[in-house]
Structure formats: C-alpha cells, structure tokens
Amino acid sequence: MGPNVTEHPVRLAKVRPVTAEVRQAQRSDARDNRERILAVARLAFATNGLDVPIREIARRAQVGAATIYRHFPTKDALLAEAFAEQMTVCSTVVEEGLAQPDAWLGFRLVVEKLMETHAHDRGFARAFISQLPQEAGFTADRTRTLRMLAELVDRARATGELRDDFVLEDLILALMANEGIRAESAARRLAAARRLAAFMIQSFQTSPTRGPLPPAVRLPLSIR
C-alpha cells in the first residue's frame, strides 16, 4: 500500500527548515569570505601598493580568484570597497577641521588626526594620497575633500599662523613620512606619529613660539 497522502505535509515541513538552514549557512559563508577578502585586500594594498594582483590577494585570503570576482567583478570594484571606509573617515576629519572657528587650530587638528588615524590603519593614507583609478569611485569624494582642505589652508594662512609657502603636497610628504614609522607595537607607532605630527606642525607654523613636543618614543634602529 502506498504512503498516505497526509504524510506529505509532515515530510515537507521537515525539508523546508533544512533547506533554509543550508541557504543561511551559504549566505554566512559568503559574508565571511567577503569580509576576509576585504581585510586582506586593505592590508595588501597598504603594504604592497595598488599593483598587488588579484591572485595574490586570493592566495592570502585562502579563496579562489573566482570567489573574489563573484563579490567584486573588477579590481577597481575591490579597491573602491576596500578604501570606502578610509575615504569617509578622511572626509570627516577635514570637515571637522573646517568647522573650527579658529582656522589655525582646525588645520592643526586635521594634521594630527590624519597622522594618528594613519598610525592605526596603514590603508588610510593610500585612500587619501594614492592616484586611484577613476573607476574605483573615489574621484568625486577625493576632489571634494581636497577642496575642503584647500579652503582650510587658505583660512589658516589668513590667520598669519600658517606660512605662506605651504602647499598641499607638504601634507602629503608628512603622511608619506608617517608611513615609514616602524615600531614594535601599535601604541608606540601611535606615539611616534603624534610626535612627528608635532614636528610637522611646527615646521608649517610662522610663529617662532614652540610648544613642548609629545614624549620621545624608543624605536628600533638599524645601523649598517
């Protein structure tokens, strides 16, 4: 005798939860892969530059190149997503500086925060100073941020505190120097970045008055 028709709803009720669990697990795996790819890509681009090939990022993330392309159709799409948060932070820092009633104080805060944030996140400066492809989606945001920064620089000059020959490239030089800091811990790297920022601000300032520097930091020396 064949199975009773009334058994089918019971069997289907058992199948549906199992199928839903499998789909949920697949979505969770996909999210985990995506986050791991982004984390690896940020570190790779920050430490090795933007020319790191997709296959190398896939190797470090322990996924196949096809998995990366499922999440990010092009390398530019991966770049855009990898640096999106850093670009937002950068814009926010400049906006906060521009909102300060004292333009010189606002300029100082921008220099300090940019260099401190970079000490925490090596990918941060890449988002700010690198010539990312237009397809990466940063052209508008980066242009807007640079315009705000240029406005802040003009205001700071008008106070008489910022030297007349300062140019935006000088801030880029400071960030590049900051990228070269090598320390044994994140805390020491941050402390060194704060001291370097103080030196940079003093070099940008017209006033001969010099405030105290942050404490010196012991860094590894390599003498050959």
N, C-alpha and C positions, 0 to 999 in steps of 0.2 A: 504494500500500500504506500502511495506517495506521501510526501510530507504534507502536513496540514497547512492550509493557506494562512491560518492565523499565526504560524510561526515566523513568517517573513518580516512583519514589523519588528519583532524582537531581534532578529538577526541584523536587520538594517540599523536598528538602534545601537547595536554593538559596533558595526562597521563605521558609522559616521564619526563617533568620538575618536576612534583610532586614526582615521584619515585626517581629522582636524589636528590631532597631536603631531602627526608627521609633517603637515604643512607648517605648523607653528615652529617645529624644530628646524625645518628648512629655512624659514624666514629668519630665525635666530642665528643659524649658521651664516647666512648671507650677511646679516648685520655685523656679526663678529669679523667676518672676512673683510668687509668694507672698512671697519674701524682699524683693523690691523694694517691693511694696505695704506690707509691714510697716515697712520702713525709712522710706518716705515718710510713712506714717501717724504714726509716732512723732514725726518732725520737725514735721509739720503740727500735731499736737495739742499739742506742746510749745511751739511758737512762736505759734500762732494760736488756741489754745484748743480745746475739745471740740466746738464747733459747726461745725467745718470740714465741708462737705458731701462726701459720697462722690464726687460727680462731680469735685470739685476734687482729691481725692486720686488719682482715676483719671487726671486730666489730668497731674498731676505725675509719676505713676508710668509714664505713657505706655502705659496699658492702657485698655480699655473698662470702663465701670461694671459690665457683665455679668461681666467677668473677676473683679472684686473680689467680687461676690456669689456666684460659683462657689466661691470659697475661704472667704468669710465671709458667711453668709446674712443677717446683720443688722449694723448699725453697732455695736451693743453687742458682738457677737462679735469684730469687728475691734478695738474698744477693749480687750477682755479680752486678746486675743493680743498687742496692741501693748505693753501695760503689764505683762504677766505677769512678764518678767524683772526689771523695775524693782521690782515689788512684792516679789519674792523677795529681792532684794538689800536692800531696806529692812528686811524682817523679820529677815534675817540680822544686819544691823548692830545692831538693837535687842537681839537675842538675845545678841550678843557683849558689849554693854554691860551687860546684866543679869547676865551670868555673872561679871563682875569682882567680886572680893572687896571692893574699895573702891568703894562706890556713887557717890561724887562723881567718881572717876576714870572709872567706867563711863559716867556722864552726859556728861562732857566728851568722851570718845571718840565717843559717839553723835552729839553736835553736830558735832564735827569731821568725822567720816566722812560724815554725811549731806550736809553742805555741800560737802565735797570731791567726793563722788560726783555731786552735782548740777552742779558745775562741769564735770564730764566729760560729763554726759548731761542735756540740758535736759528730757527727758521724765521724769526721775526724780521731781522734785518734784510733777509732775502726778499721778503714781501715788499719791503719799503724801497730798497736800493736797486734791486735787480731789474733789468730790462726784460720783463716777462712778455711773451708773445701776446699780441692784441687779442687773439682768440681765447686767451686764458681768462678774459672777462675783467681785467683789472684796470684797463685804460681809463675809464671814467672815474672810478674811485680814486685811483692814484693821482690823476690830474687834479681832482677836487681837493685832495689832501695837500698836495704841493702848493696849490693856490692859497689855501688857508695858511700854510706855513709861511709862504712869501708875504702874506699880509701881516702876520705876526712879526716877522723880521722887520718890515717897514715900520711898524709901530714901535718896536724895541729900539730901532735906530733913532726914531724921533724923540725918545726919552733922553738921548745922549749917552746911554749906558752901553749900547752895542756899537762896536767900532764900525766905521763907515765902509771899510773894505771887506766886511764879512759877506760871504756868498753861501748859497745853499750847499754847494759842494763841500764846504768846510764841515758841515754837519755830517755829510756822507763820509768824509775822512774820519771823523770821530767814531762813527759806527763801525767803519772798517777796522780801526784800531781796537775798538772794543771787542770785535770778533776774534782778535788774536789773543785774548786773555786765556791763559791756561792755568787752572787752579786744581787743587786736589779735592775740592768739594764745591757743591753749589753755593754754600754760604760764603766761602772765600771768593768765588767768582763774582758774586753779587757785591761783596765788599770792595773788591778791586774795581768793579765797574763804577761804583759810586765815587771812589777816589779819582778815577780817570775822568769822570764827568765833571768833577770839581775843577780839575786842571783845565779841561776844555773850556768851561765857562769863564774861568779867569783869563784865559787867552783870548776869548771873544770880547771881553769887557774893556771899556776905555778907562775906567777909573783905576788909579794906582792902588786903591784900598783893597787889601786882600784879606778875606776872612780865613779862619782855620780850615784846614783840609780834614776830610774824614781820616780815620786811623789808617796807617800803612798796613799792607797785607803781605804776609810771607808767601811768596810764590816760588815754584820750582825753577831753579836756574840750570841752564845747560851751557857750560863753557867749554869750548873746544880749542 
